[in-house]
Amino acid sequence: MPNSPWILNLSRVVMILCSLSVIIRCLRSMLRDRYDPETWAFLKLGKQQLLPVTHWENLLGRSRSADLQLEGKDVRRFHAVLRRTEDGAWRLFDVFGRGGVQVNGSAVSREGLPLRTGDAIRLGGTTLRFLDADEARRERLDSIRNPAGKRVSPVLTLLELTVFQLFLLTQHALSALPEDLPGIALSFSLLILLEWSCFNAMRVMGRSGFEVETLAFYLTSLGLSVCAASVPQDTVRQALIVLVAVILFLLAGLWLRSLKRAEKLQLPAALLALALLAANYLLGSEINGARNWIVFGGFSFQPSELVKVAYVYVGASTLDRLYRRRNLFAFILFSAICVGVLALLGDFGTALIFFVTFLVIAFLRSGSIATVFLALSGAGMAGMLAVSVKPHIARRFAVWGHAWEDRFDAGYQQTRAMSAAAAGGLFGKGAGAGWLHQTRMNAASNTDLVFGILSEELGLIIALCSITAVLLLAFFAVRSARNGRSSFYAIGACAATGLMLTQLALNVFGSMDLLPFTGVPFPFVSKGGSSLLCCWMLLAFIKSADNRKDASFAVSSVFLPRKEKKGAKA
């Protein structure tokens, strides 16, 4: 192509500028609104003091970690739970079963009692009056605490992402074979059409925020580029997988609206996860020492990726069940079975991801650092046992930090990835113009070593932008969880991003020989349908935790009090 060096240099500059702008604009938009708590009800203490109820599930007690801290006589550290139910009504629970919780003189049990405006709540020697915040008053309070600021236009951010994708396609046009170019062009066209359709679908649903989706589409664009460079004949199929993944993301968001449904289906979700792991154990094919793939009819499927979604779903329990020992022990047993089966399959990387996710959920559910340290101690012993029993795991630990000393054998993959990353420099050689994806002996170049391809072909700046995009998703989830409406969404979002961050660290640092090479995918970027479906479904938990006005999947008319539903807008 004439003038191709000029076009390549122009595309490099534009893509870097667009990447940085998308990242910065998404961050600005996330920081734009103050995350002051919404007020759903009040507890009146004495004649003057009003305690705002800012969550759908609230822990009452003397502890500093309680949502509503009380200093009254005989109030225990964790005394009771106040919860907003599916239909907008309120219930009070004595989940600890120690007594001393009353509503209008009637004792409250573990099953709870309903609350109405004016009801008297007695916790030990402290009496409170419950006052439900009507919708008009709540809207007024929220408008005062969350003043409208200058908005960052999501349309402009999405336009910049589209420009990035068009220039990414231009780079592929310079390097791809003529017979592969129509499929690559069709795939990127489908991706651009899909992201704009998703944006319009969110507007139809009345959702205002689009930062989470924009970051996911940015990462997915990089993944499609990796596929176009390494296996261009599969690019259209990868684009269709993206379509299915986005549809599942939207369906999962609608599904997560119902807390009652989420709670009822925890056991079926756990059984489904165990069934998938059992099928993997019985039918899986062993690749590189790990039996984590099921192959049928030319298609391969990794059950552990979908188990990740079910695991987060099961772990994000509602607050009235969090402190029940039986419920917590059941989750620990479920986690042990999942990690144990993965260890038997030889999938050490995925087992480690599950364990870190367990630590996140266990801490958020119990609030106990001692529990986390106990789990870490047990995991350390289990890890030592796995290293001694599984030779391929021990080999990966042995080569850690010494890849260049055995660059033609055990360190072959890491040394090739590091060499490719160094060859790309800051600006890269151009999409599809690298050599790492052409190394036939390195079959993991577009999955486990994908950071090497990104750095070589698109440059270190864009590779670091891809890492930053995942970090922003984690930052957004943690920031939202601090004032989350429901513990289900808060725990789900934190667990989902904890899982993604663990994968990111193992993938990037493992390929650069800074951590043992465990063979896990880069979220949204590594080629493969199972991982991509998992990441987009986990994204629904992050979207649901967004507590900004009209931004979350979770809020619909069903969450308004019953007396207000009649006049509510759809």
MIKOL-489796 format. One record per residue (C-alpha): residue number from 1; residue in one letter; x, y, z. Coordinates in nm, 3 decimals. Layout:
! residues N
REC     n   res        px        py        pz
REC   NUM     a         X         Y         Z
...
***
This chain:
! residues 570
REC     n   res        px        py        pz
REC     1     m     0.000     0.000     0.000
REC     2     p     0.146     0.343    -0.091
REC     3     n     0.224     0.583     0.193
REC     4     s     0.182     0.293     0.438
REC     5     p     0.464     0.414     0.672
REC     6     w     0.292     0.753     0.697
REC     7     i    -0.046     0.590     0.762
REC     8     l     0.108     0.356     1.021
REC     9     n     0.274     0.642     1.210
REC    10     l    -0.046     0.847     1.204
REC    11     s    -0.250     0.552     1.334
REC    12     r    -0.001     0.495     1.617
REC    13     v    -0.034     0.853     1.740
REC    14     v    -0.415     0.863     1.705
REC    15     m    -0.461     0.528     1.880
REC    16     i    -0.244     0.632     2.175
REC    17     l    -0.426     0.964     2.209
REC    18     c    -0.767     0.793     2.187
REC    19     s    -0.665     0.528     2.441
REC    20     l    -0.545     0.785     2.691
REC    21     s    -0.853     1.001     2.634
REC    22     v    -1.095     0.709     2.681
REC    23     i    -0.921     0.609     3.006
REC    24     i    -0.911     0.965     3.141
REC    25     r    -1.269     1.048     3.041
REC    26     c    -1.400     0.729     3.202
REC    27     l    -1.210     0.811     3.521
REC    28     r    -1.341     1.169     3.523
REC    29     s    -1.695     1.043     3.473
REC    30     m    -1.658     0.793     3.756
REC    31     l    -1.533     1.068     3.987
REC    32     r    -1.789     1.324     3.869
REC    33     d    -2.074     1.238     4.105
REC    34     r    -2.027     1.240     4.478
REC    35     y    -2.107     0.905     4.632
REC    36     d    -2.304     1.044     4.923
REC    37     p    -2.544     0.783     5.063
REC    38     e    -2.906     0.767     4.955
REC    39     t    -3.158     0.797     5.237
REC    40     w    -3.416     0.518     5.239
REC    41     a    -3.549     0.555     5.596
REC    42     f    -3.468     0.699     5.939
REC    43     l    -3.429     0.569     6.292
REC    44     k    -3.529     0.831     6.550
REC    45     l    -3.327     0.820     6.870
REC    46     g    -3.477     1.033     7.149
REC    47     k    -3.666     1.347     7.055
REC    48     q    -3.425     1.507     6.808
REC    49     q    -3.160     1.269     6.671
REC    50     l    -3.237     1.110     6.332
REC    51     l    -3.013     0.830     6.205
REC    52     p    -3.037     0.800     5.824
REC    53     v    -3.075     0.447     5.685
REC    54     t    -2.861     0.445     5.370
REC    55     h    -2.860     0.080     5.260
REC    56     w    -3.111    -0.189     5.173
REC    57     e    -2.951    -0.412     5.439
REC    58     n    -2.818    -0.251     5.755
REC    59     l    -2.630    -0.395     6.049
REC    60     l    -2.729    -0.238     6.384
REC    61     g    -2.494    -0.252     6.682
REC    62     r    -2.221    -0.094     6.888
REC    63     s    -1.934    -0.193     6.658
REC    64     r    -1.766     0.070     6.442
REC    65     s    -1.822    -0.153     6.140
REC    66     a    -2.201    -0.148     6.195
REC    67     d    -2.401     0.051     5.940
REC    68     l    -2.600     0.214     6.220
REC    69     q    -2.379     0.253     6.526
REC    70     l    -2.560     0.273     6.861
REC    71     e    -2.404     0.347     7.198
REC    72     g    -2.703     0.258     7.413
REC    73     k    -2.713     0.040     7.720
REC    74     d    -2.702    -0.338     7.656
REC    75     v    -2.652    -0.290     7.278
REC    76     r    -2.420    -0.563     7.152
REC    77     r    -2.148    -0.518     6.889
REC    78     f    -2.375    -0.676     6.626
REC    79     h    -2.732    -0.675     6.749
REC    80     a    -2.981    -0.690     6.459
REC    81     v    -3.028    -0.643     6.084
REC    82     l    -3.268    -0.400     5.919
REC    83     r    -3.355    -0.499     5.564
REC    84     r    -3.559    -0.356     5.277
REC    85     t    -3.746    -0.640     5.110
REC    86     e    -3.832    -0.705     4.747
REC    87     d    -4.158    -0.510     4.750
REC    88     g    -4.016    -0.203     4.923
REC    89     a    -4.128    -0.302     5.275
REC    90     w    -3.893    -0.325     5.574
REC    91     r    -3.817    -0.612     5.814
REC    92     l    -3.607    -0.638     6.129
REC    93     f    -3.411    -0.961     6.196
REC    94     d    -3.242    -1.103     6.504
REC    95     v    -2.998    -1.302     6.292
REC    96     f    -2.771    -1.377     6.589
REC    97     g    -3.051    -1.539     6.788
REC    98     r    -2.951    -1.381     7.119
REC    99     g    -3.278    -1.206     7.198
REC   100     g    -3.313    -0.850     7.313
REC   101     v    -3.471    -0.736     6.984
REC   102     q    -3.834    -0.619     6.991
REC   103     v    -4.082    -0.437     6.766
REC   104     n    -4.377    -0.275     6.949
REC   105     g    -4.311    -0.508     7.244
REC   106     s    -4.306    -0.829     7.032
REC   107     a    -3.987    -1.035     7.027
REC   108     v    -3.809    -1.054     6.690
REC   109     s    -3.682    -1.392     6.571
REC   110     r    -3.439    -1.497     6.297
REC   111     e    -3.728    -1.486     6.047
REC   112     g    -3.787    -1.120     6.130
REC   113     l    -4.088    -0.893     6.181
REC   114     p    -4.227    -0.628     5.941
REC   115     l    -4.174    -0.260     6.016
REC   116     r    -4.401     0.035     5.943
REC   117     t    -4.357     0.405     5.998
REC   118     g    -4.388     0.487     6.368
REC   119     d    -4.303     0.137     6.497
REC   120     a    -4.093     0.124     6.815
REC   121     i    -3.773    -0.082     6.800
REC   122     r    -3.604    -0.190     7.122
REC   123     l    -3.244    -0.315     7.119
REC   124     g    -3.144    -0.408     7.472
REC   125     g    -3.208    -0.090     7.670
REC   126     t    -3.226     0.144     7.368
REC   127     t    -3.553     0.244     7.203
REC   128     l    -3.571     0.370     6.845
REC   129     r    -3.860     0.487     6.627
REC   130     f    -3.868     0.369     6.265
REC   131     l    -3.959     0.628     5.997
REC   132     d    -3.983     0.527     5.631
REC   133     a    -3.861     0.797     5.388
REC   134     d    -4.129     0.859     5.126
REC   135     e    -4.014     0.886     4.765
REC   136     a    -4.058     1.264     4.734
REC   137     r    -3.854     1.331     5.047
REC   138     r    -3.584     1.084     4.944
REC   139     e    -3.551     1.245     4.600
REC   140     r    -3.517     1.589     4.764
REC   141     l    -3.251     1.467     5.006
REC   142     d    -3.054     1.295     4.730
REC   143     s    -3.065     1.605     4.508
REC   144     i    -2.922     1.813     4.794
REC   145     r    -2.645     1.564     4.873
REC   146     n    -2.566     1.484     4.508
REC   147     p    -2.571     1.815     4.324
REC   148     a    -2.563     1.785     3.946
REC   149     g    -2.217     1.863     3.810
REC   150     k    -2.070     1.904     3.468
REC   151     r    -2.117     1.571     3.293
REC   152     v    -1.860     1.390     3.083
REC   153     s    -2.038     1.304     2.758
REC   154     p    -2.049     0.925     2.710
REC   155     v    -2.126     0.982     2.341
REC   156     l    -1.795     1.162     2.287
REC   157     t    -1.607     0.892     2.480
REC   158     l    -1.768     0.624     2.265
REC   159     l    -1.683     0.821     1.950
REC   160     e    -1.318     0.827     2.058
REC   161     l    -1.331     0.451     2.113
REC   162     t    -1.478     0.410     1.765
REC   163     v    -1.194     0.618     1.614
REC   164     f    -0.946     0.396     1.802
REC   165     q    -1.109     0.084     1.656
REC   166     l    -1.110     0.225     1.301
REC   167     f    -0.739     0.304     1.315
REC   168     l    -0.675    -0.038     1.470
REC   169     l    -0.852    -0.187     1.169
REC   170     t    -0.637     0.034     0.943
REC   171     q    -0.322    -0.117     1.094
REC   172     h    -0.455    -0.465     1.026
REC   173     a    -0.529    -0.361     0.667
REC   174     l    -0.157    -0.282     0.629
REC   175     s    -0.041    -0.621     0.760
REC   176     a    -0.316    -0.877     0.689
REC   177     l    -0.326    -1.108     0.389
REC   178     p    -0.580    -1.004     0.122
REC   179     e    -0.792    -1.314     0.182
REC   180     d    -0.812    -1.242     0.558
REC   181     l    -0.896    -0.872     0.538
REC   182     p    -1.274    -0.902     0.462
REC   183     g    -1.331    -1.116     0.772
REC   184     i    -1.129    -0.880     0.992
REC   185     a    -1.316    -0.575     0.856
REC   186     l    -1.651    -0.747     0.913
REC   187     s    -1.555    -0.838     1.270
REC   188     f    -1.458    -0.484     1.367
REC   189     s    -1.771    -0.348     1.198
REC   190     l    -1.984    -0.587     1.404
REC   191     l    -1.804    -0.480     1.721
REC   192     i    -1.862    -0.109     1.653
REC   193     l    -2.228    -0.172     1.570
REC   194     l    -2.265    -0.380     1.886
REC   195     e    -2.122    -0.118     2.121
REC   196     w    -2.344     0.157     1.982
REC   197     s    -2.646    -0.075     2.000
REC   198     c    -2.559    -0.153     2.363
REC   199     f    -2.529     0.220     2.435
REC   200     n    -2.874     0.285     2.287
REC   201     a    -3.018    -0.014     2.474
REC   202     m    -2.895     0.139     2.799
REC   203     r    -3.066     0.465     2.709
REC   204     v    -3.391     0.280     2.638
REC   205     m    -3.359     0.116     2.981
REC   206     g    -3.308     0.461     3.134
REC   207     r    -2.947     0.391     3.240
REC   208     s    -2.720     0.697     3.229
REC   209     g    -2.371     0.561     3.305
REC   210     f    -2.171     0.385     3.035
REC   211     e    -1.813     0.392     3.167
REC   212     v    -1.803     0.025     3.270
REC   213     e    -1.921    -0.089     2.928
REC   214     t    -1.684     0.148     2.747
REC   215     l    -1.382     0.007     2.930
REC   216     a    -1.500    -0.348     2.856
REC   217     f    -1.546    -0.269     2.486
REC   218     y    -1.199    -0.109     2.479
REC   219     l    -1.044    -0.427     2.619
REC   220     t    -1.256    -0.644     2.389
REC   221     s    -1.128    -0.443     2.088
REC   222     l    -0.773    -0.532     2.189
REC   223     g    -0.875    -0.896     2.219
REC   224     l    -1.028    -0.891     1.870
REC   225     s    -0.703    -0.740     1.739
REC   226     v    -0.504    -1.021     1.900
REC   227     c    -0.732    -1.276     1.733
REC   228     a    -0.702    -1.100     1.394
REC   229     a    -0.323    -1.107     1.421
REC   230     s    -0.278    -1.466     1.540
REC   231     v    -0.570    -1.660     1.386
REC   232     p    -0.741    -1.427     1.135
REC   233     q    -0.965    -1.708     1.010
REC   234     d    -1.134    -1.715     1.354
REC   235     t    -1.195    -1.339     1.383
REC   236     v    -1.559    -1.350     1.271
REC   237     r    -1.631    -1.632     1.515
REC   238     q    -1.466    -1.429     1.793
REC   239     a    -1.686    -1.130     1.705
REC   240     l    -1.996    -1.351     1.727
REC   241     i    -1.880    -1.470     2.070
REC   242     v    -1.856    -1.104     2.171
REC   243     l    -2.217    -1.060     2.058
REC   244     v    -2.330    -1.353     2.274
REC   245     a    -2.125    -1.220     2.567
REC   246     v    -2.286    -0.875     2.553
REC   247     i    -2.634    -1.030     2.533
REC   248     l    -2.554    -1.240     2.841
REC   249     f    -2.429    -0.924     3.014
REC   250     l    -2.763    -0.750     2.954
REC   251     l    -2.964    -1.057     3.057
REC   252     a    -2.754    -1.102     3.372
REC   253     g    -2.814    -0.737     3.461
REC   254     l    -3.190    -0.784     3.435
REC   255     w    -3.167    -1.106     3.635
REC   256     l    -2.974    -0.941     3.918
REC   257     r    -3.252    -0.688     3.974
REC   258     s    -3.437    -0.931     4.198
REC   259     l    -3.268    -0.993     4.532
REC   260     k    -3.531    -1.250     4.628
REC   261     r    -3.462    -1.448     4.311
REC   262     a    -3.087    -1.425     4.367
REC   263     e    -3.124    -1.562     4.719
REC   264     k    -3.354    -1.848     4.619
REC   265     l    -3.124    -1.966     4.338
REC   266     q    -2.802    -1.973     4.536
REC   267     l    -2.829    -2.348     4.597
REC   268     p    -2.913    -2.435     4.230
REC   269     a    -2.621    -2.215     4.118
REC   270     a    -2.386    -2.397     4.356
REC   271     l    -2.508    -2.737     4.233
REC   272     l    -2.463    -2.626     3.872
REC   273     a    -2.105    -2.516     3.947
REC   274     l    -2.024    -2.852     4.107
REC   275     a    -2.184    -3.037     3.812
REC   276     l    -1.967    -2.842     3.566
REC   277     l    -1.655    -2.923     3.764
REC   278     a    -1.753    -3.290     3.781
REC   279     a    -1.807    -3.297     3.405
REC   280     n    -1.466    -3.131     3.360
REC   281     y    -1.304    -3.397     3.579
REC   282     l    -1.471    -3.687     3.397
REC   283     l    -1.464    -3.559     3.038
REC   284     g    -1.182    -3.306     3.031
REC   285     s    -0.883    -3.329     2.798
REC   286     e    -0.535    -3.276     2.942
REC   287     i    -0.333    -2.991     2.788
REC   288     n     0.008    -2.891     2.929
REC   289     g    -0.051    -3.088     3.246
REC   290     a    -0.399    -2.947     3.322
REC   291     r    -0.726    -3.122     3.241
REC   292     n    -0.942    -2.810     3.217
REC   293     w    -1.091    -2.831     2.867
REC   294     i    -1.382    -3.028     2.726
REC   295     v    -1.351    -3.077     2.350
REC   296     f    -1.643    -3.183     2.133
REC   297     g    -1.716    -3.148     1.760
REC   298     g    -1.421    -2.919     1.694
REC   299     f    -1.521    -2.680     1.974
REC   300     s    -1.347    -2.646     2.309
REC   301     f    -1.511    -2.534     2.631
REC   302     q    -1.360    -2.447     2.968
REC   303     p    -1.622    -2.514     3.241
REC   304     s    -1.419    -2.344     3.515
REC   305     e    -1.480    -2.005     3.348
REC   306     l    -1.857    -2.032     3.393
REC   307     v    -1.803    -2.174     3.742
REC   308     k    -1.640    -1.840     3.828
REC   309     v    -1.968    -1.660     3.761
REC   310     a    -2.167    -1.911     3.968
REC   311     y    -1.910    -1.886     4.248
REC   312     v    -1.946    -1.508     4.275
REC   313     y    -2.325    -1.543     4.254
REC   314     v    -2.331    -1.792     4.542
REC   315     g    -2.083    -1.599     4.753
REC   316     a    -2.266    -1.264     4.736
REC   317     s    -2.521    -1.354     5.001
REC   318     t    -2.771    -1.104     5.142
REC   319     l    -2.692    -0.949     5.479
REC   320     d    -2.957    -1.119     5.692
REC   321     r    -2.777    -1.449     5.618
REC   322     l    -2.416    -1.329     5.638
REC   323     y    -2.352    -1.390     6.005
REC   324     r    -2.528    -1.724     6.035
REC   325     r    -2.255    -1.976     6.101
REC   326     r    -2.430    -2.252     5.907
REC   327     n    -2.448    -2.033     5.596
REC   328     l    -2.084    -1.927     5.623
REC   329     f    -1.959    -2.283     5.682
REC   330     a    -2.159    -2.404     5.383
REC   331     f    -1.987    -2.146     5.163
REC   332     i    -1.645    -2.247     5.299
REC   333     l    -1.722    -2.612     5.218
REC   334     f    -1.840    -2.516     4.868
REC   335     s    -1.518    -2.316     4.815
REC   336     a    -1.301    -2.604     4.937
REC   337     i    -1.468    -2.845     4.694
REC   338     c    -1.421    -2.605     4.399
REC   339     v    -1.053    -2.543     4.476
REC   340     g    -0.995    -2.912     4.549
REC   341     v    -1.140    -3.028     4.216
REC   342     l    -0.936    -2.765     4.030
REC   343     a    -0.624    -2.890     4.208
REC   344     l    -0.707    -3.247     4.097
REC   345     l    -0.746    -3.117     3.742
REC   346     g    -0.399    -2.965     3.765
REC   347     d    -0.533    -2.614     3.697
REC   348     f    -0.322    -2.439     3.959
REC   349     g    -0.379    -2.089     3.816
REC   350     t    -0.758    -2.110     3.826
REC   351     a    -0.747    -2.268     4.173
REC   352     l    -0.542    -1.970     4.293
REC   353     i    -0.794    -1.728     4.137
REC   354     f    -1.080    -1.903     4.317
REC   355     f    -0.892    -1.891     4.644
REC   356     v    -0.822    -1.516     4.622
REC   357     t    -1.188    -1.459     4.536
REC   358     f    -1.281    -1.666     4.840
REC   359     l    -1.064    -1.443     5.059
REC   360     v    -1.241    -1.133     4.926
REC   361     i    -1.586    -1.278     4.987
REC   362     a    -1.494    -1.428     5.327
REC   363     f    -1.363    -1.095     5.454
REC   364     l    -1.661    -0.897     5.324
REC   365     r    -1.906    -1.150     5.469
REC   366     s    -1.741    -1.203     5.807
REC   367     g    -1.543    -0.883     5.859
REC   368     s    -1.283    -1.099     6.031
REC   369     i    -0.915    -1.064     5.942
REC   370     a    -0.847    -1.369     6.158
REC   371     t    -1.065    -1.579     5.926
REC   372     v    -0.863    -1.459     5.628
REC   373     f    -0.529    -1.540     5.795
REC   374     l    -0.660    -1.886     5.889
REC   375     a    -0.759    -1.946     5.527
REC   376     l    -0.419    -1.823     5.407
REC   377     s    -0.242    -2.065     5.640
REC   378     g    -0.447    -2.356     5.512
REC   379     a    -0.389    -2.251     5.153
REC   380     g    -0.013    -2.230     5.208
REC   381     m    -0.003    -2.592     5.321
REC   382     a    -0.230    -2.700     5.034
REC   383     g    -0.007    -2.513     4.787
REC   384     m     0.304    -2.689     4.914
REC   385     l     0.126    -3.022     4.875
REC   386     a     0.018    -2.936     4.518
REC   387     v     0.373    -2.838     4.422
REC   388     s     0.507    -3.167     4.555
REC   389     v     0.239    -3.380     4.387
REC   390     k     0.204    -3.206     4.046
REC   391     p     0.536    -3.208     3.855
REC   392     h     0.435    -2.940     3.600
REC   393     i     0.346    -2.699     3.884
REC   394     a     0.678    -2.761     4.057
REC   395     r     0.854    -2.701     3.726
REC   396     r     0.689    -2.363     3.681
REC   397     f     0.791    -2.256     4.031
REC   398     a     1.146    -2.377     3.966
REC   399     v     1.184    -2.163     3.653
REC   400     w     1.034    -1.854     3.819
REC   401     g     1.290    -1.576     3.806
REC   402     h     1.531    -1.793     3.604
REC   403     a     1.360    -1.802     3.264
REC   404     w     1.668    -1.680     3.074
REC   405     e     1.879    -1.956     3.226
REC   406     d     1.661    -2.215     3.051
REC   407     r     1.534    -2.013     2.756
REC   408     f     1.511    -2.310     2.517
REC   409     d     1.305    -2.532     2.748
REC   410     a     1.118    -2.437     3.066
REC   411     g     1.166    -2.063     3.015
REC   412     y     1.087    -2.067     2.643
REC   413     q     0.745    -1.896     2.666
REC   414     q     0.839    -1.620     2.908
REC   415     t     1.163    -1.529     2.728
REC   416     r     0.981    -1.500     2.393
REC   417     a     0.712    -1.282     2.552
REC   418     m     0.969    -1.052     2.715
REC   419     s     1.167    -1.025     2.392
REC   420     a     0.854    -0.935     2.195
REC   421     a     0.750    -0.674     2.453
REC   422     a     1.094    -0.514     2.438
REC   423     a     1.089    -0.514     2.057
REC   424     g     0.761    -0.320     2.047
REC   425     g     0.891    -0.019     2.237
REC   426     l     0.649     0.257     2.335
REC   427     f     0.455     0.272     2.008
REC   428     g     0.457    -0.084     1.875
REC   429     k     0.524    -0.234     1.533
REC   430     g     0.161    -0.217     1.425
REC   431     a    -0.134    -0.454     1.465
REC   432     g    -0.053    -0.788     1.302
REC   433     a     0.308    -0.687     1.227
REC   434     g     0.470    -0.862     1.525
REC   435     w     0.647    -1.196     1.534
REC   436     l     0.531    -1.344     1.865
REC   437     h     0.197    -1.459     1.727
REC   438     q     0.382    -1.623     1.437
REC   439     t     0.586    -1.849     1.665
REC   440     r     0.430    -2.185     1.597
REC   441     m     0.601    -2.346     1.898
REC   442     n     0.438    -2.092     2.129
REC   443     a     0.073    -2.190     2.117
REC   444     a    -0.015    -1.974     2.419
REC   445     s     0.091    -1.645     2.258
REC   446     n    -0.267    -1.518     2.213
REC   447     t    -0.393    -1.642     2.551
REC   448     d    -0.150    -1.679     2.841
REC   449     l     0.117    -1.453     2.683
REC   450     v    -0.117    -1.199     2.527
REC   451     f     0.051    -0.909     2.709
REC   452     g     0.359    -0.979     2.497
REC   453     i     0.156    -0.941     2.175
REC   454     l    -0.006    -0.620     2.297
REC   455     s     0.331    -0.468     2.388
REC   456     e     0.499    -0.577     2.066
REC   457     e     0.230    -0.479     1.817
REC   458     l     0.051    -0.186     1.985
REC   459     g     0.329    -0.062     2.210
REC   460     l     0.389    -0.037     2.582
REC   461     i     0.165     0.269     2.622
REC   462     i    -0.148     0.092     2.495
REC   463     a    -0.051    -0.226     2.682
REC   464     l    -0.038    -0.023     3.005
REC   465     c    -0.372     0.136     2.912
REC   466     s    -0.523    -0.213     2.897
REC   467     i    -0.399    -0.279     3.252
REC   468     t    -0.531     0.059     3.364
REC   469     a    -0.875    -0.023     3.223
REC   470     v    -0.904    -0.331     3.447
REC   471     l    -0.774    -0.132     3.744
REC   472     l    -1.041     0.133     3.680
REC   473     l    -1.312    -0.135     3.687
REC   474     a    -1.179    -0.245     4.028
REC   475     f    -1.160     0.112     4.154
REC   476     f    -1.516     0.174     4.039
REC   477     a    -1.645    -0.141     4.211
REC   478     v    -1.476    -0.066     4.544
REC   479     r    -1.587     0.298     4.538
REC   480     s    -1.945     0.196     4.463
REC   481     a    -1.943    -0.078     4.728
REC   482     r    -1.859     0.166     5.006
REC   483     n    -2.208     0.314     4.978
REC   484     g    -2.378     0.026     4.801
REC   485     r    -2.753    -0.012     4.820
REC   486     s    -2.730    -0.385     4.890
REC   487     s    -2.456    -0.609     5.026
REC   488     f    -2.536    -0.856     4.746
REC   489     y    -2.426    -0.607     4.482
REC   490     a    -2.133    -0.476     4.687
REC   491     i    -1.988    -0.822     4.755
REC   492     g    -2.060    -0.940     4.401
REC   493     a    -1.883    -0.641     4.244
REC   494     c    -1.580    -0.664     4.474
REC   495     a    -1.551    -1.040     4.420
REC   496     a    -1.581    -1.000     4.041
REC   497     t    -1.309    -0.737     4.023
REC   498     g    -1.092    -0.926     4.273
REC   499     l    -1.114    -1.224     4.039
REC   500     m    -1.026    -1.009     3.735
REC   501     l    -0.734    -0.841     3.913
REC   502     t    -0.591    -1.177     4.015
REC   503     q    -0.613    -1.300     3.657
REC   504     l    -0.454    -0.978     3.533
REC   505     a    -0.162    -1.003     3.777
REC   506     l    -0.098    -1.372     3.705
REC   507     n    -0.117    -1.317     3.328
REC   508     v     0.100    -1.005     3.303
REC   509     f     0.354    -1.079     3.575
REC   510     g     0.365    -1.447     3.480
REC   511     s     0.448    -1.372     3.116
REC   512     m     0.716    -1.123     3.229
REC   513     d     0.865    -1.379     3.475
REC   514     l     0.780    -1.164     3.778
REC   515     l     0.545    -1.438     3.908
REC   516     p     0.528    -1.812     3.836
REC   517     f     0.375    -1.876     3.495
REC   518     t     0.028    -2.016     3.570
REC   519     g    -0.144    -1.996     3.230
REC   520     v    -0.452    -1.784     3.302
REC   521     p    -0.621    -1.545     3.056
REC   522     f    -0.601    -1.164     3.048
REC   523     p    -0.959    -1.042     3.120
REC   524     f    -1.148    -0.953     2.798
REC   525     v    -0.826    -0.963     2.589
REC   526     s    -0.707    -1.325     2.570
REC   527     k    -0.853    -1.522     2.282
REC   528     g    -1.119    -1.774     2.381
REC   529     g    -1.493    -1.784     2.415
REC   530     s    -1.524    -1.924     2.768
REC   531     s    -1.312    -1.651     2.926
REC   532     l    -1.484    -1.373     2.731
REC   533     l    -1.831    -1.492     2.829
REC   534     c    -1.722    -1.512     3.193
REC   535     c    -1.578    -1.158     3.196
REC   536     w    -1.887    -0.997     3.044
REC   537     m    -2.117    -1.180     3.285
REC   538     l    -1.902    -1.073     3.580
REC   539     l    -1.928    -0.718     3.447
REC   540     a    -2.302    -0.731     3.530
REC   541     f    -2.212    -0.748     3.901
REC   542     i    -1.999    -0.434     3.868
REC   543     k    -2.276    -0.253     3.680
REC   544     s    -2.533    -0.355     3.941
REC   545     a    -2.323    -0.207     4.222
REC   546     d    -2.326     0.141     4.065
REC   547     n    -2.523     0.355     4.313
REC   548     r    -2.541     0.671     4.104
REC   549     k    -2.884     0.789     4.001
REC   550     d    -3.026     0.597     3.703
REC   551     a    -2.696     0.418     3.643
REC   552     s    -2.735     0.074     3.800
REC   553     f    -2.893    -0.240     3.659
REC   554     a    -3.034    -0.306     4.004
REC   555     v    -3.292    -0.029     4.044
REC   556     s    -3.633    -0.055     3.885
REC   557     s    -3.987     0.026     3.987
REC   558     v    -4.010    -0.295     4.190
REC   559     f    -3.784    -0.138     4.452
REC   560     l    -4.017     0.155     4.518
REC   561     p    -4.250     0.131     4.818
REC   562     r    -4.582    -0.031     4.736
REC   563     k    -4.784     0.286     4.774
REC   564     e    -4.566     0.456     4.508
REC   565     k    -4.569     0.186     4.240
REC   566     k    -4.895     0.299     4.091
REC   567     g    -4.756     0.630     3.975
REC   568     a    -4.404     0.513     3.900
REC   569     k    -4.263     0.543     3.553
REC   570     a    -4.146     0.232     3.378
***
